[in-house]
Amino acid sequence: MVKRYNRLLAAFYIASDSLLACVSLVLAYLIRFETGLFPITKGLPPFAQYVNLLPFVAILVPFAYYMQGLYRLRRGRSRVDDFFAVFVGSILAVLLGLGSTLYVGTYFATEAARTRGAYEVSQIGWALFLGLNVLFTYSSRELVRQALERRWRAGIGLKRILIAGAGDLGRAVADKILEHRELGCQVVGFVDDRADQDHLGHRGLPLLGTLAEAAEIAQREQVDHLYIALPLEEHVKMLQVVDAASRECIELKVVPDLLQFIALRARLEDLDGVPIISLNDVPLQGFNAALKRTIDIVLSATALLVLGIPMGILALLVRFTSPGPVFYKQERMGLDGMAFNVYKFRSMFHDAEGATGPVFARDDDPRCTPFGRILRKLDLDELPQLWNVFRGDMSLVGPRPERPYFVEQFKQRFPQYMLRHKVRSGITGWAQVNGWRGNTSIEKRIEYDLYYVGNWSVGLDLKIMWLTLIRGFFKYAH
């Protein structure tokens, strides 16, 4: 029933996205050519020219959204994630549409048609279409979200969940579900072989029976999902539960008891028919890695050109406000554990660590120069790292790089620490925009960095860059 419901909702989204894309294109034409807000320099194209594009746009936008994963429905997706997925998907649709219309107009149109511009779409029109489409699509999804959340709060349409295993792993699953009511899930209870002695489960959730009774209980309680969360030593029992429950119309989910080993997402591989679980798999590989690198090169080169003169002025101020070099060069560890030199504007007195050795800088660090305090407060000392990004040592977004001296300490204390180095280090990152920067909890920084590594997407990068600008603005405003 849940799968059918999800398919219907996905079909509704596809239909509404196609319709709203068509509405956006029509409104873009009217605003561009009928309101007088924009000068018409190349003549007034006929409305029929844009009408002919509606079937193309109706297919193009859902295709771009599909590429962004918008039809893989997840109840845990946040509003910010929804917005950036729609935003990036709409940009992709515009780029594909712009390229397609130019290609068709160049190679397939007749000479007369090219003269009339039959396949030409106004660039301002595309820009208006992008803004309108993002507004309409996100608004429609927000209305659906609010309607669903009202239903869930009223106890309607909840996914009923039964958890096999009332140990630490099963309780952790129950805790996560209870903490996220917005997922629209309801835990009906546990099944565990301890049910003979104790019928009180966890957080008021009952033990409904033994593992052998799991399939019968799931059918009686009208369960949608059965989460199997048994320890490794109960492997045989897990297979028995899977075998029994697979005969019922229940969606099975196995929670592997590998939490002490798995820090990133796992991926199922096939070795000539033999299933293999690849631990610590990351999405930032192949095409995704090339795409991220292309974005880094374009944005860092643009930033270096735009900020060239301001950075030159800052360099002169550093040079004349304290003796020593303008730039501070320090060895850091980046992608795959490779060392590189990171560049900053010098904010401390020359040879500040001569007596202390490597130590973390503090907000009120006495080693800072007067002008250096201003640089550090406004994060302007980090600007030369744009050169590191352009060279490929770093990325605009990623875990902050640490010095090899500290890496050696951290990887002994935190076994998962080196997983941060599966991606390029960044100027800003998920940990930083959530307040874990500088001399703060290493555990929290690792937690947020590993979330980023395991859940990378272009949308997440844009979200982090946006939050960096917004939170930086409010920090400086105060």
TORZAKOL-690094 format. One record per residue (C-alpha): residue in one letter; x, z, y; residue number from 1. Coordinates in nm, 3 decimals, padded with zeros to 5 digits. Example, Ala and Ser with C-alpha at 12.3 -4.5 7.8 and 13.67 -1.06 7.14 Angstrom:
<sites>
[a; [01.230; 00.780; -00.450]; 1] [s; [01.367; 00.714; -00.106]; 2] 
</sites>
This chain:
<sites>
[m; [00.000; 00.000; 00.000]; 1] [v; [00.284; 00.088; 00.238]; 2] [k; [00.463; -00.241; 00.167]; 3] [r; [00.141; -00.435; 00.231]; 4] [y; [00.090; -00.242; 00.555]; 5] [n; [00.447; -00.323; 00.667]; 6] [r; [00.401; -00.690; 00.586]; 7] [l; [00.081; -00.700; 00.790]; 8] [l; [00.250; -00.526; 01.084]; 9] [a; [00.548; -00.764; 01.066]; 10] [a; [00.307; -01.061; 01.057]; 11] [f; [00.128; -00.919; 01.363]; 12] [y; [00.460; -00.887; 01.546]; 13] [i; [00.559; -01.246; 01.461]; 14] [a; [00.225; -01.380; 01.583]; 15] [s; [00.226; -01.171; 01.902]; 16] [d; [00.590; -01.258; 01.975]; 17] [s; [00.509; -01.631; 01.942]; 18] [l; [00.204; -01.599; 02.168]; 19] [l; [00.384; -01.391; 02.430]; 20] [a; [00.677; -01.636; 02.430]; 21] [c; [00.434; -01.919; 02.510]; 22] [v; [00.268; -01.713; 02.783]; 23] [s; [00.611; -01.631; 02.929]; 24] [l; [00.712; -01.997; 02.943]; 25] [v; [00.386; -02.099; 03.115]; 26] [l; [00.418; -01.817; 03.370]; 27] [a; [00.783; -01.905; 03.425]; 28] [y; [00.679; -02.261; 03.516]; 29] [l; [00.404; -02.141; 03.752]; 30] [i; [00.629; -01.888; 03.926]; 31] [r; [00.915; -02.136; 03.953]; 32] [f; [00.724; -02.438; 04.081]; 33] [e; [00.382; -02.324; 04.210]; 34] [t; [00.445; -02.007; 04.411]; 35] [g; [00.694; -02.138; 04.665]; 36] [l; [00.932; -01.850; 04.592]; 37] [f; [01.208; -02.090; 04.490]; 38] [p; [01.309; -02.417; 04.660]; 39] [i; [01.241; -02.733; 04.457]; 40] [t; [01.552; -02.951; 04.482]; 41] [k; [01.520; -03.191; 04.186]; 42] [g; [01.155; -03.282; 04.209]; 43] [l; [00.847; -03.124; 04.055]; 44] [p; [00.842; -03.165; 03.675]; 45] [p; [00.498; -03.221; 03.520]; 46] [f; [00.335; -02.918; 03.360]; 47] [a; [00.293; -03.119; 03.039]; 48] [q; [00.673; -03.123; 03.003]; 49] [y; [00.670; -02.744; 02.954]; 50] [v; [00.354; -02.754; 02.742]; 51] [n; [00.535; -02.985; 02.499]; 52] [l; [00.799; -02.713; 02.455]; 53] [l; [00.551; -02.441; 02.356]; 54] [p; [00.562; -02.506; 01.978]; 55] [f; [00.943; -02.503; 01.991]; 56] [v; [00.949; -02.174; 02.183]; 57] [a; [00.685; -02.023; 01.952]; 58] [i; [00.923; -02.076; 01.659]; 59] [l; [01.251; -02.010; 01.842]; 60] [v; [01.173; -01.659; 01.969]; 61] [p; [01.062; -01.511; 01.633]; 62] [f; [01.369; -01.673; 01.474]; 63] [a; [01.598; -01.504; 01.729]; 64] [y; [01.419; -01.173; 01.678]; 65] [y; [01.454; -01.211; 01.303]; 66] [m; [01.830; -01.257; 01.352]; 67] [q; [01.827; -00.926; 01.544]; 68] [g; [01.644; -00.747; 01.262]; 69] [l; [01.330; -00.679; 01.466]; 70] [y; [01.106; -00.751; 01.168]; 71] [r; [01.286; -00.507; 00.939]; 72] [l; [01.049; -00.228; 01.028]; 73] [r; [01.203; 00.119; 01.053]; 74] [r; [01.000; 00.411; 01.176]; 75] [g; [01.311; 00.587; 01.302]; 76] [r; [01.401; 00.319; 01.558]; 77] [s; [01.414; 00.471; 01.908]; 78] [r; [01.260; 00.320; 02.220]; 79] [v; [01.606; 00.242; 02.361]; 80] [d; [01.701; 00.067; 02.036]; 81] [d; [01.377; -00.132; 02.051]; 82] [f; [01.446; -00.242; 02.408]; 83] [f; [01.800; -00.358; 02.344]; 84] [a; [01.699; -00.538; 02.024]; 85] [v; [01.430; -00.727; 02.219]; 86] [f; [01.671; -00.788; 02.508]; 87] [v; [01.952; -00.926; 02.292]; 88] [g; [01.706; -01.129; 02.082]; 89] [s; [01.556; -01.283; 02.397]; 90] [i; [01.901; -01.371; 02.531]; 91] [l; [01.981; -01.538; 02.197]; 92] [a; [01.652; -01.732; 02.215]; 93] [v; [01.731; -01.852; 02.569]; 94] [l; [02.083; -01.960; 02.472]; 95] [l; [01.953; -02.147; 02.167]; 96] [g; [01.672; -02.301; 02.373]; 97] [l; [01.905; -02.407; 02.653]; 98] [g; [02.151; -02.561; 02.410]; 99] [s; [01.879; -02.735; 02.207]; 100] [t; [01.703; -02.891; 02.505]; 101] [l; [02.031; -03.015; 02.650]; 102] [y; [02.131; -03.160; 02.312]; 103] [v; [01.797; -03.332; 02.257]; 104] [g; [01.789; -03.457; 02.614]; 105] [t; [02.140; -03.599; 02.585]; 106] [y; [02.137; -03.761; 02.241]; 107] [f; [01.777; -03.835; 02.148]; 108] [a; [01.595; -03.915; 02.469]; 109] [t; [01.555; -04.268; 02.593]; 110] [e; [01.728; -04.376; 02.911]; 111] [a; [01.396; -04.368; 03.096]; 112] [a; [01.320; -04.021; 02.966]; 113] [r; [01.661; -03.896; 03.076]; 114] [t; [01.599; -04.041; 03.420]; 115] [r; [01.271; -03.854; 03.447]; 116] [g; [01.431; -03.535; 03.304]; 117] [a; [01.172; -03.516; 03.028]; 118] [y; [01.381; -03.271; 02.827]; 119] [e; [01.527; -03.078; 03.118]; 120] [v; [01.422; -02.715; 03.169]; 121] [s; [01.493; -02.540; 03.495]; 122] [q; [01.770; -02.279; 03.471]; 123] [i; [01.567; -02.055; 03.701]; 124] [g; [01.276; -02.115; 03.466]; 125] [w; [01.484; -01.995; 03.170]; 126] [a; [01.586; -01.685; 03.368]; 127] [l; [01.222; -01.612; 03.454]; 128] [f; [01.124; -01.672; 03.092]; 129] [l; [01.389; -01.424; 02.978]; 130] [g; [01.265; -01.148; 03.210]; 131] [l; [00.898; -01.207; 03.134]; 132] [n; [00.951; -01.231; 02.760]; 133] [v; [01.149; -00.905; 02.745]; 134] [l; [00.882; -00.731; 02.955]; 135] [f; [00.586; -00.858; 02.753]; 136] [t; [00.743; -00.817; 02.409]; 137] [y; [00.877; -00.468; 02.468]; 138] [s; [00.547; -00.361; 02.627]; 139] [s; [00.352; -00.489; 02.327]; 140] [r; [00.578; -00.297; 02.090]; 141] [e; [00.546; 00.016; 02.300]; 142] [l; [00.166; -00.008; 02.285]; 143] [v; [00.182; -00.045; 01.906]; 144] [r; [00.424; 00.249; 01.883]; 145] [q; [00.195; 00.474; 02.087]; 146] [a; [-00.106; 00.373; 01.878]; 147] [l; [00.081; 00.446; 01.555]; 148] [e; [00.214; 00.779; 01.680]; 149] [r; [-00.140; 00.885; 01.775]; 150] [r; [-00.253; 00.797; 01.422]; 151] [w; [00.037; 00.989; 01.266]; 152] [r; [-00.027; 01.297; 01.481]; 153] [a; [-00.386; 01.285; 01.361]; 154] [g; [-00.263; 01.272; 01.002]; 155] [i; [-00.368; 00.909; 00.952]; 156] [g; [-00.143; 00.654; 00.785]; 157] [l; [00.129; 00.899; 00.686]; 158] [k; [00.371; 00.808; 00.409]; 159] [r; [00.336; 01.069; 00.138]; 160] [i; [00.675; 01.175; 00.001]; 161] [l; [00.761; 01.363; -00.318]; 162] [i; [01.117; 01.489; -00.361]; 163] [a; [01.269; 01.523; -00.708]; 164] [g; [01.523; 01.802; -00.677]; 165] [a; [01.487; 02.127; -00.481]; 166] [g; [01.860; 02.194; -00.451]; 167] [d; [02.081; 02.148; -00.145]; 168] [l; [02.049; 01.769; -00.150]; 169] [g; [01.669; 01.770; -00.182]; 170] [r; [01.635; 02.034; 00.087]; 171] [a; [01.856; 01.830; 00.321]; 172] [v; [01.623; 01.530; 00.271]; 173] [a; [01.318; 01.747; 00.341]; 174] [d; [01.480; 01.890; 00.654]; 175] [k; [01.548; 01.542; 00.794]; 176] [i; [01.192; 01.427; 00.730]; 177] [l; [01.044; 01.743; 00.885]; 178] [e; [01.272; 01.713; 01.188]; 179] [h; [01.154; 01.358; 01.256]; 180] [r; [00.776; 01.373; 01.271]; 181] [e; [00.781; 01.042; 01.460]; 182] [l; [00.866; 00.871; 01.130]; 183] [g; [00.510; 00.926; 01.015]; 184] [c; [00.607; 01.087; 00.684]; 185] [q; [00.457; 01.386; 00.505]; 186] [v; [00.644; 01.575; 00.232]; 187] [v; [00.391; 01.687; -00.028]; 188] [g; [00.644; 01.900; -00.217]; 189] [f; [00.922; 01.908; -00.476]; 190] [v; [00.951; 01.863; -00.849]; 191] [d; [01.233; 02.054; -01.015]; 192] [d; [01.299; 02.218; -01.349]; 193] [r; [01.309; 02.556; -01.174]; 194] [a; [00.935; 02.528; -01.118]; 195] [d; [00.870; 02.748; -01.422]; 196] [q; [01.026; 03.044; -01.243]; 197] [d; [00.954; 02.977; -00.874]; 198] [h; [00.666; 02.784; -00.721]; 199] [l; [00.788; 02.831; -00.363]; 200] [g; [01.003; 02.536; -00.261]; 201] [h; [01.157; 02.509; 00.085]; 202] [r; [01.013; 02.561; 00.435]; 203] [g; [00.670; 02.622; 00.286]; 204] [l; [00.678; 02.310; 00.069]; 205] [p; [00.566; 02.388; -00.287]; 206] [l; [00.733; 02.321; -00.618]; 207] [l; [00.461; 02.114; -00.783]; 208] [g; [00.607; 02.089; -01.131]; 209] [t; [00.902; 01.993; -01.345]; 210] [l; [01.102; 01.670; -01.341]; 211] [a; [00.929; 01.555; -01.659]; 212] [e; [00.598; 01.573; -01.471]; 213] [a; [00.722; 01.373; -01.170]; 214] [a; [00.534; 01.050; -01.247]; 215] [e; [00.208; 01.234; -01.323]; 216] [i; [00.235; 01.446; -01.006]; 217] [a; [00.320; 01.141; -00.793]; 218] [q; [00.007; 00.966; -00.919]; 219] [r; [-00.212; 01.274; -00.870]; 220] [e; [-00.083; 01.338; -00.516]; 221] [q; [-00.109; 00.968; -00.421]; 222] [v; [00.261; 00.955; -00.335]; 223] [d; [00.403; 00.649; -00.158]; 224] [h; [00.774; 00.729; -00.195]; 225] [l; [00.959; 00.933; -00.456]; 226] [y; [01.298; 01.052; -00.331]; 227] [i; [01.529; 01.142; -00.619]; 228] [a; [01.784; 01.393; -00.487]; 229] [l; [01.950; 01.541; -00.793]; 230] [p; [02.311; 01.658; -00.828]; 231] [l; [02.563; 01.452; -01.025]; 232] [e; [02.551; 01.688; -01.323]; 233] [e; [02.180; 01.603; -01.369]; 234] [h; [02.247; 01.232; -01.405]; 235] [v; [02.060; 01.207; -01.736]; 236] [k; [01.750; 01.373; -01.586]; 237] [m; [01.767; 01.134; -01.292]; 238] [l; [01.754; 00.835; -01.528]; 239] [q; [01.456; 00.987; -01.706]; 240] [v; [01.270; 01.036; -01.377]; 241] [v; [01.350; 00.678; -01.269]; 242] [d; [01.232; 00.543; -01.604]; 243] [a; [00.904; 00.736; -01.593]; 244] [a; [00.828; 00.673; -01.224]; 245] [s; [00.910; 00.302; -01.242]; 246] [r; [00.600; 00.254; -01.453]; 247] [e; [00.385; 00.363; -01.157]; 248] [c; [00.319; 00.190; -00.823]; 249] [i; [00.566; 00.418; -00.642]; 250] [e; [00.860; 00.316; -00.426]; 251] [l; [01.171; 00.489; -00.560]; 252] [k; [01.459; 00.598; -00.337]; 253] [v; [01.772; 00.756; -00.485]; 254] [v; [01.976; 00.988; -00.262]; 255] [p; [02.328; 00.979; -00.413]; 256] [d; [02.509; 01.308; -00.448]; 257] [l; [02.817; 01.161; -00.284]; 258] [l; [02.771; 01.309; 00.061]; 259] [q; [03.112; 01.473; 00.052]; 260] [f; [03.265; 01.126; 00.008]; 261] [i; [03.039; 00.889; 00.197]; 262] [a; [03.079; 00.893; 00.574]; 263] [l; [02.980; 00.534; 00.650]; 264] [r; [02.712; 00.317; 00.495]; 265] [a; [02.750; 00.213; 00.133]; 266] [r; [02.699; -00.143; 00.012]; 267] [l; [02.595; -00.262; -00.331]; 268] [e; [02.819; -00.535; -00.469]; 269] [d; [02.794; -00.741; -00.784]; 270] [l; [03.087; -00.785; -01.024]; 271] [d; [02.961; -01.055; -01.260]; 272] [g; [02.639; -00.863; -01.319]; 273] [v; [02.792; -00.515; -01.294]; 274] [p; [02.661; -00.324; -00.986]; 275] [i; [02.940; -00.170; -00.777]; 276] [i; [02.884; 00.068; -00.483]; 277] [s; [03.132; 00.000; -00.205]; 278] [l; [03.181; 00.321; -00.007]; 279] [n; [03.259; 00.325; 00.363]; 280] [d; [03.142; -00.032; 00.424]; 281] [v; [03.117; -00.130; 00.790]; 282] [p; [02.903; -00.398; 00.959]; 283] [l; [03.185; -00.500; 01.196]; 284] [q; [03.340; -00.769; 00.975]; 285] [g; [03.356; -01.148; 00.963]; 286] [f; [03.126; -01.312; 01.216]; 287] [n; [03.033; -00.978; 01.374]; 288] [a; [03.400; -00.897; 01.439]; 289] [a; [03.457; -01.243; 01.593]; 290] [l; [03.145; -01.205; 01.810]; 291] [k; [03.252; -00.862; 01.936]; 292] [r; [03.603; -00.991; 02.009]; 293] [t; [03.461; -01.287; 02.204]; 294] [i; [03.247; -01.053; 02.414]; 295] [d; [03.551; -00.832; 02.480]; 296] [i; [03.763; -01.127; 02.596]; 297] [v; [03.495; -01.268; 02.826]; 298] [l; [03.396; -00.935; 02.985]; 299] [s; [03.750; -00.797; 03.018]; 300] [a; [03.879; -01.122; 03.174]; 301] [t; [03.586; -01.125; 03.417]; 302] [a; [03.640; -00.758; 03.506]; 303] [l; [04.013; -00.812; 03.562]; 304] [l; [03.941; -01.100; 03.800]; 305] [v; [03.667; -00.915; 03.988]; 306] [l; [03.854; -00.585; 04.007]; 307] [g; [04.199; -00.734; 04.068]; 308] [i; [04.215; -00.648; 04.439]; 309] [p; [04.064; -00.294; 04.405]; 310] [m; [04.306; -00.221; 04.120]; 311] [g; [04.593; -00.344; 04.338]; 312] [i; [04.486; -00.102; 04.613]; 313] [l; [04.468; 00.186; 04.362]; 314] [a; [04.815; 00.096; 04.238]; 315] [l; [04.955; 00.117; 04.591]; 316] [l; [04.786; 00.454; 04.647]; 317] [v; [04.932; 00.591; 04.324]; 318] [r; [05.276; 00.462; 04.423]; 319] [f; [05.276; 00.616; 04.771]; 320] [t; [05.101; 00.949; 04.699]; 321] [s; [05.351; 01.080; 04.441]; 322] [p; [05.695; 00.979; 04.310]; 323] [g; [05.708; 00.797; 03.977]; 324] [p; [05.577; 00.478; 03.818]; 325] [v; [05.234; 00.337; 03.897]; 326] [f; [05.126; 00.298; 03.536]; 327] [y; [05.138; 00.557; 03.260]; 328] [k; [05.213; 00.416; 02.916]; 329] [q; [05.136; 00.620; 02.605]; 330] [e; [05.136; 00.543; 02.233]; 331] [r; [04.794; 00.557; 02.068]; 332] [m; [04.656; 00.468; 01.725]; 333] [g; [04.398; 00.192; 01.691]; 334] [l; [04.254; -00.055; 01.441]; 335] [d; [04.374; 00.005; 01.082]; 336] [g; [04.600; 00.286; 01.201]; 337] [m; [04.828; 00.050; 01.397]; 338] [a; [05.004; 00.202; 01.699]; 339] [f; [04.987; 00.041; 02.043]; 340] [n; [05.065; 00.136; 02.402]; 341] [v; [04.764; 00.225; 02.615]; 342] [y; [04.791; 00.180; 02.993]; 343] [k; [04.647; 00.400; 03.266]; 344] [f; [04.703; 00.461; 03.633]; 345] [r; [04.936; 00.761; 03.646]; 346] [s; [04.727; 01.065; 03.741]; 347] [m; [04.986; 01.339; 03.669]; 348] [f; [05.327; 01.423; 03.806]; 349] [h; [05.608; 01.225; 03.647]; 350] [d; [05.724; 01.366; 03.311]; 351] [a; [05.434; 01.614; 03.306]; 352] [e; [05.477; 01.684; 02.934]; 353] [g; [05.852; 01.735; 02.952]; 354] [a; [05.820; 02.112; 02.910]; 355] [t; [05.491; 02.144; 02.719]; 356] [g; [05.504; 01.856; 02.473]; 357] [p; [05.183; 01.675; 02.371]; 358] [v; [04.877; 01.877; 02.480]; 359] [f; [04.518; 01.787; 02.567]; 360] [a; [04.447; 01.740; 02.935]; 361] [r; [04.193; 01.975; 03.096]; 362] [d; [03.946; 01.913; 03.379]; 363] [d; [04.144; 02.147; 03.605]; 364] [d; [04.485; 02.044; 03.470]; 365] [p; [04.758; 02.169; 03.708]; 366] [r; [04.978; 01.874; 03.613]; 367] [c; [04.749; 01.631; 03.801]; 368] [t; [04.851; 01.497; 04.140]; 369] [p; [04.599; 01.535; 04.425]; 370] [f; [04.513; 01.164; 04.412]; 371] [g; [04.523; 01.177; 04.031]; 372] [r; [04.241; 01.432; 04.032]; 373] [i; [04.025; 01.179; 04.218]; 374] [l; [04.119; 00.905; 03.975]; 375] [r; [04.035; 01.120; 03.673]; 376] [k; [03.709; 01.249; 03.820]; 377] [l; [03.589; 00.891; 03.879]; 378] [d; [03.749; 00.761; 03.554]; 379] [l; [03.939; 00.504; 03.761]; 380] [d; [04.262; 00.588; 03.579]; 381] [e; [04.119; 00.406; 03.276]; 382] [l; [04.084; 00.066; 03.449]; 383] [p; [04.423; -00.074; 03.331]; 384] [q; [04.289; -00.046; 02.976]; 385] [l; [04.097; -00.366; 03.052]; 386] [w; [04.433; -00.532; 02.990]; 387] [n; [04.450; -00.360; 02.650]; 388] [v; [04.105; -00.500; 02.575]; 389] [f; [04.204; -00.852; 02.680]; 390] [r; [04.518; -00.836; 02.465]; 391] [g; [04.323; -00.718; 02.162]; 392] [d; [04.467; -00.365; 02.135]; 393] [m; [04.128; -00.216; 02.223]; 394] [s; [03.761; -00.301; 02.267]; 395] [l; [03.528; -00.221; 02.555]; 396] [v; [03.327; 00.000; 02.318]; 397] [g; [03.460; 00.203; 02.027]; 398] [p; [03.604; 00.542; 01.933]; 399] [r; [03.854; 00.668; 02.188]; 400] [p; [04.213; 00.626; 02.063]; 401] [e; [04.423; 00.936; 01.999]; 402] [r; [04.796; 00.988; 02.002]; 403] [p; [04.972; 00.972; 01.662]; 404] [y; [05.081; 01.334; 01.709]; 405] [f; [04.717; 01.450; 01.715]; 406] [v; [04.603; 01.199; 01.451]; 407] [e; [04.845; 01.354; 01.200]; 408] [q; [04.688; 01.695; 01.266]; 409] [f; [04.327; 01.580; 01.263]; 410] [k; [04.345; 01.375; 00.943]; 411] [q; [04.470; 01.682; 00.756]; 412] [r; [04.186; 01.898; 00.889]; 413] [f; [03.911; 01.633; 00.870]; 414] [p; [03.936; 01.400; 00.567]; 415] [q; [03.697; 01.148; 00.723]; 416] [y; [03.886; 01.123; 01.051]; 417] [m; [04.076; 00.801; 00.968]; 418] [l; [03.748; 00.614; 00.914]; 419] [r; [03.732; 00.588; 01.294]; 420] [h; [04.014; 00.336; 01.267]; 421] [k; [03.804; 00.078; 01.082]; 422] [v; [03.720; -00.067; 01.426]; 423] [r; [03.916; -00.118; 01.747]; 424] [s; [03.938; 00.181; 01.979]; 425] [g; [03.730; 00.160; 02.295]; 426] [i; [03.736; 00.244; 02.664]; 427] [t; [03.399; 00.410; 02.614]; 428] [g; [03.208; 00.505; 02.301]; 429] [w; [02.901; 00.662; 02.144]; 430] [a; [03.062; 01.007; 02.145]; 431] [q; [03.154; 00.979; 02.514]; 432] [v; [02.807; 00.879; 02.638]; 433] [n; [02.665; 01.173; 02.441]; 434] [g; [02.894; 01.420; 02.620]; 435] [w; [03.170; 01.456; 02.357]; 436] [r; [03.478; 01.353; 02.549]; 437] [g; [03.808; 01.507; 02.647]; 438] [n; [03.885; 01.854; 02.517]; 439] [t; [03.555; 01.902; 02.327]; 440] [s; [03.453; 01.954; 01.964]; 441] [i; [03.654; 01.728; 01.733]; 442] [e; [03.386; 01.763; 01.464]; 443] [k; [03.116; 01.630; 01.697]; 444] [r; [03.333; 01.345; 01.819]; 445] [i; [03.402; 01.239; 01.460]; 446] [e; [03.030; 01.262; 01.378]; 447] [y; [02.931; 01.036; 01.667]; 448] [d; [03.225; 00.797; 01.616]; 449] [l; [03.137; 00.749; 01.249]; 450] [y; [02.774; 00.685; 01.340]; 451] [y; [02.895; 00.407; 01.571]; 452] [v; [03.127; 00.257; 01.309]; 453] [g; [02.855; 00.256; 01.044]; 454] [n; [02.574; 00.130; 01.270]; 455] [w; [02.746; -00.119; 01.500]; 456] [s; [02.544; -00.395; 01.660]; 457] [v; [02.563; -00.597; 01.980]; 458] [g; [02.258; -00.404; 02.099]; 459] [l; [02.432; -00.071; 02.039]; 460] [d; [02.736; -00.190; 02.236]; 461] [l; [02.515; -00.297; 02.528]; 462] [k; [02.332; 00.035; 02.510]; 463] [i; [02.661; 00.230; 02.529]; 464] [m; [02.790; 00.020; 02.821]; 465] [w; [02.460; 00.071; 03.004]; 466] [l; [02.461; 00.447; 02.940]; 467] [t; [02.824; 00.463; 03.055]; 468] [l; [02.729; 00.307; 03.389]; 469] [i; [02.410; 00.510; 03.436]; 470] [r; [02.551; 00.849; 03.337]; 471] [g; [02.868; 00.781; 03.530]; 472] [f; [02.660; 00.702; 03.839]; 473] [f; [02.462; 01.025; 03.815]; 474] [k; [02.780; 01.224; 03.747]; 475] [y; [02.947; 01.082; 04.056]; 476] [a; [02.630; 01.125; 04.263]; 477] [h; [02.646; 01.499; 04.199]; 478] 
</sites>
